[in-house]
């Protein structure tokens, strides 16, 4: 198994002469983790890819909060919070959150 770093994903997604990851490793042997996904998504220039909050003029102060929100969305959990970032994320993503 290979944990593919952000630097390799950048080469894979570049517009001109992208790296063909499948030529380097068997894609069934590729793994990733949320910090890598976060870095890759933050780097996309395409607004449709992951910039709903920014496109709406909203700023999330913590990339860690984005990871926590992604986990909660993926597993259908409600984030119990005192941090305002989650209410901002809930405006642009299907995040369930409850403020204390």
C-alpha positions as protocol buffer text, in pm:
chain_id: "A"
residue {
  index: 1
  type: UNK
  ca { x: 0 y: 0 z: 0 }
}
residue {
  index: 2
  type: UNK
  ca { x: 109 y: 355 z: -76 }
}
residue {
  index: 3
  type: UNK
  ca { x: 0 y: 670 z: 102 }
}
residue {
  index: 4
  type: UNK
  ca { x: 13 y: 923 z: -179 }
}
residue {
  index: 5
  type: UNK
  ca { x: 135 y: 1265 z: -67 }
}
residue {
  index: 6
  type: UNK
  ca { x: -17 y: 1593 z: -180 }
}
residue {
  index: 7
  type: UNK
  ca { x: 286 y: 1666 z: -397 }
}
residue {
  index: 8
  type: UNK
  ca { x: 208 y: 1360 z: -610 }
}
residue {
  index: 9
  type: UNK
  ca { x: -164 y: 1444 z: -634 }
}
residue {
  index: 10
  type: UNK
  ca { x: -72 y: 1792 z: -755 }
}
residue {
  index: 11
  type: UNK
  ca { x: 126 y: 1636 z: -1036 }
}
residue {
  index: 12
  type: UNK
  ca { x: -167 y: 1403 z: -1111 }
}
residue {
  index: 13
  type: UNK
  ca { x: -423 y: 1685 z: -1136 }
}
residue {
  index: 14
  type: UNK
  ca { x: -216 y: 1943 z: -1321 }
}
residue {
  index: 15
  type: UNK
  ca { x: -361 y: 2056 z: -1652 }
}
residue {
  index: 16
  type: UNK
  ca { x: -54 y: 2013 z: -1870 }
}
residue {
  index: 17
  type: UNK
  ca { x: 121 y: 1679 z: -1885 }
}
residue {
  index: 18
  type: UNK
  ca { x: -36 y: 1527 z: -1572 }
}
residue {
  index: 19
  type: UNK
  ca { x: 135 y: 1238 z: -1398 }
}
residue {
  index: 20
  type: UNK
  ca { x: -43 y: 911 z: -1476 }
}
residue {
  index: 21
  type: UNK
  ca { x: -44 y: 766 z: -1125 }
}
residue {
  index: 22
  type: UNK
  ca { x: -164 y: 431 z: -1259 }
}
residue {
  index: 23
  type: UNK
  ca { x: 164 y: 407 z: -1451 }
}
residue {
  index: 24
  type: UNK
  ca { x: 358 y: 435 z: -1126 }
}
residue {
  index: 25
  type: UNK
  ca { x: 155 y: 220 z: -885 }
}
residue {
  index: 26
  type: UNK
  ca { x: -148 y: -7 z: -894 }
}
residue {
  index: 27
  type: UNK
  ca { x: -443 y: 218 z: -802 }
}
residue {
  index: 28
  type: UNK
  ca { x: -579 y: -59 z: -580 }
}
residue {
  index: 29
  type: UNK
  ca { x: -267 y: -5 z: -368 }
}
residue {
  index: 30
  type: UNK
  ca { x: -326 y: 370 z: -320 }
}
residue {
  index: 31
  type: UNK
  ca { x: -449 y: 513 z: 10 }
}
residue {
  index: 32
  type: UNK
  ca { x: -494 y: 866 z: 133 }
}
residue {
  index: 33
  type: UNK
  ca { x: -583 y: 1047 z: 454 }
}
residue {
  index: 34
  type: UNK
  ca { x: -787 y: 1354 z: 535 }
}
residue {
  index: 35
  type: UNK
  ca { x: -496 y: 1598 z: 572 }
}
residue {
  index: 36
  type: UNK
  ca { x: -382 y: 1511 z: 219 }
}
residue {
  index: 37
  type: UNK
  ca { x: -738 y: 1545 z: 86 }
}
residue {
  index: 38
  type: UNK
  ca { x: -762 y: 1884 z: 260 }
}
residue {
  index: 39
  type: UNK
  ca { x: -441 y: 2009 z: 102 }
}
residue {
  index: 40
  type: UNK
  ca { x: -543 y: 1888 z: -243 }
}
residue {
  index: 41
  type: UNK
  ca { x: -888 y: 2045 z: -222 }
}
residue {
  index: 42
  type: UNK
  ca { x: -751 y: 2376 z: -98 }
}
residue {
  index: 43
  type: UNK
  ca { x: -524 y: 2386 z: -400 }
}
residue {
  index: 44
  type: UNK
  ca { x: -792 y: 2343 z: -666 }
}
residue {
  index: 45
  type: UNK
  ca { x: -851 y: 2654 z: -872 }
}
residue {
  index: 46
  type: UNK
  ca { x: -1189 y: 2531 z: -997 }
}
residue {
  index: 47
  type: UNK
  ca { x: -1455 y: 2694 z: -783 }
}
residue {
  index: 48
  type: UNK
  ca { x: -1682 y: 2392 z: -817 }
}
residue {
  index: 49
  type: UNK
  ca { x: -1425 y: 2162 z: -657 }
}
residue {
  index: 50
  type: UNK
  ca { x: -1429 y: 2282 z: -294 }
}
residue {
  index: 51
  type: UNK
  ca { x: -1467 y: 2651 z: -251 }
}
residue {
  index: 52
  type: UNK
  ca { x: -1833 y: 2692 z: -163 }
}
residue {
  index: 53
  type: UNK
  ca { x: -1757 y: 2889 z: 151 }
}
residue {
  index: 54
  type: UNK
  ca { x: -1505 y: 3120 z: -13 }
}
residue {
  index: 55
  type: UNK
  ca { x: -1728 y: 3169 z: -316 }
}
residue {
  index: 56
  type: UNK
  ca { x: -2001 y: 3278 z: -76 }
}
residue {
  index: 57
  type: UNK
  ca { x: -1765 y: 3524 z: 90 }
}
residue {
  index: 58
  type: UNK
  ca { x: -1724 y: 3311 z: 403 }
}
residue {
  index: 59
  type: UNK
  ca { x: -1389 y: 3239 z: 566 }
}
residue {
  index: 60
  type: UNK
  ca { x: -1316 y: 2925 z: 765 }
}
residue {
  index: 61
  type: UNK
  ca { x: -1036 y: 2995 z: 1011 }
}
residue {
  index: 62
  type: UNK
  ca { x: -925 y: 2637 z: 1067 }
}
residue {
  index: 63
  type: UNK
  ca { x: -849 y: 2363 z: 817 }
}
residue {
  index: 64
  type: UNK
  ca { x: -875 y: 2118 z: 1108 }
}
residue {
  index: 65
  type: UNK
  ca { x: -1238 y: 2224 z: 1153 }
}
residue {
  index: 66
  type: UNK
  ca { x: -1292 y: 2140 z: 786 }
}
residue {
  index: 67
  type: UNK
  ca { x: -1153 y: 1791 z: 846 }
}
residue {
  index: 68
  type: UNK
  ca { x: -1374 y: 1742 z: 1150 }
}
residue {
  index: 69
  type: UNK
  ca { x: -1675 y: 1863 z: 952 }
}
residue {
  index: 70
  type: UNK
  ca { x: -1591 y: 1627 z: 665 }
}
residue {
  index: 71
  type: UNK
  ca { x: -1577 y: 1336 z: 909 }
}
residue {
  index: 72
  type: UNK
  ca { x: -1911 y: 1437 z: 1063 }
}
residue {
  index: 73
  type: UNK
  ca { x: -2077 y: 1471 z: 721 }
}
residue {
  index: 74
  type: UNK
  ca { x: -1939 y: 1140 z: 601 }
}
residue {
  index: 75
  type: UNK
  ca { x: -2065 y: 955 z: 910 }
}
residue {
  index: 76
  type: UNK
  ca { x: -2392 y: 1148 z: 952 }
}
residue {
  index: 77
  type: UNK
  ca { x: -2290 y: 1295 z: 1287 }
}
residue {
  index: 78
  type: UNK
  ca { x: -2388 y: 1623 z: 1449 }
}
residue {
  index: 79
  type: UNK
  ca { x: -2098 y: 1838 z: 1563 }
}
residue {
  index: 80
  type: UNK
  ca { x: -2155 y: 1972 z: 1914 }
}
residue {
  index: 81
  type: UNK
  ca { x: -1962 y: 2296 z: 1908 }
}
residue {
  index: 82
  type: UNK
  ca { x: -1878 y: 2636 z: 2048 }
}
residue {
  index: 83
  type: UNK
  ca { x: -1668 y: 2727 z: 1743 }
}
residue {
  index: 84
  type: UNK
  ca { x: -1833 y: 2950 z: 1480 }
}
residue {
  index: 85
  type: UNK
  ca { x: -1657 y: 2780 z: 1185 }
}
residue {
  index: 86
  type: UNK
  ca { x: -1906 y: 2495 z: 1192 }
}
residue {
  index: 87
  type: UNK
  ca { x: -2208 y: 2722 z: 1153 }
}
residue {
  index: 88
  type: UNK
  ca { x: -2034 y: 2881 z: 854 }
}
residue {
  index: 89
  type: UNK
  ca { x: -1960 y: 2538 z: 704 }
}
residue {
  index: 90
  type: UNK
  ca { x: -2321 y: 2433 z: 761 }
}
residue {
  index: 91
  type: UNK
  ca { x: -2430 y: 2718 z: 533 }
}
residue {
  index: 92
  type: UNK
  ca { x: -2250 y: 2563 z: 235 }
}
residue {
  index: 93
  type: UNK
  ca { x: -2237 y: 2189 z: 319 }
}
residue {
  index: 94
  type: UNK
  ca { x: -2476 y: 1928 z: 459 }
}
residue {
  index: 95
  type: UNK
  ca { x: -2325 y: 1960 z: 809 }
}
residue {
  index: 96
  type: UNK
  ca { x: -2538 y: 1907 z: 1114 }
}
residue {
  index: 97
  type: UNK
  ca { x: -2419 y: 2118 z: 1404 }
}
residue {
  index: 98
  type: UNK
  ca { x: -2543 y: 2225 z: 1745 }
}
residue {
  index: 99
  type: UNK
  ca { x: -2406 y: 2516 z: 1944 }
}
residue {
  index: 100
  type: UNK
  ca { x: -2358 y: 2508 z: 2320 }
}
